[in-house]
Amino acid sequence: MKTSDYPTLTIESTHTPGGYQGFTTVMVTGPVDHVAVYCDDYLNNWHPMGYSTTARQVGEVVEGVVTYRIWHSNTCD
């Protein structure tokens, strides 16, 4: 997924080592409907059954803008 495909969103990604391959945390902020599309796309690319991917809202929706935290393992082994 290229961040340039989502120009209305602010996307920050961090990788944390540990375990077999560590995990990735993504913070995505933007209009509610755009964030929903991004989260759906992300869950399709990093399927929850293999990578334990979760997407959770962080804080309140303010003036139509929301932040979600996405987390996943970097391996499905």
N, C-alpha and C positions, 0 to 999 in steps of 0.2 A: 504494500500500500504506500503510495507516494503522498506526502503531505500536500504537494502542489495540487492534488486532485480535490482538496478540501480547502479552498481559499478563504472561506469565511470562518475557519476554526483556528484556534491557537492550540497546537499540539506539542507537548513536551514528553519525551521518552527517556527513561533511565534503565540501565541494565545493572542488576545486582548479582555478583558472583556468589556461588555457594551451591551445595548439593552437587548434582551431576552437571548441570549447565546453568544454574542460577535461574533468575526470573526477570521479567520486564514489567515495569510500571509505566503506564501512559496516562497523562492528565490531558483531557481534551475539553476546551471551553468554546462556547459559541451559541448561536441560536438553537433553541430546543430541538426543532425538527432536523436541523443539520447534524447535531450531535447524535441524535437517534440513528440517522443513516450511517454515520461513521461507526458507531458501536455495532450495529448490525453487520456491516462489512467486516469489521475486525473479528467479530465472533465467528463469521463464516471462514475467515482465513486462519484463525487460531481456535479451532473447535474446542468447546468446553470439555468434551469427553476425552480428548487427548491431552490438552494442555492446562486443564483446570481454569480456563479463562473466566473471569468475572468482570462485569461492568456495573458500577454502582455510582449513583448520584452523590455528589459531595456538596453539602450546603443547600441553600434555597435557590429557586429560580428568581432572578432579579431582572425585571424589565425584559423578559423573554430570553435571557441568557442563563445557561446552566453549565456546570462543570461535572464531568464524570471521571472516575478513576477506573482504568482498565488494568487488570493484573493477569499475567499468565506465566506458566513455567516455560522455559526455553527448549524443553524436550518433552516428547510424549512417551519416552521409554520408561 
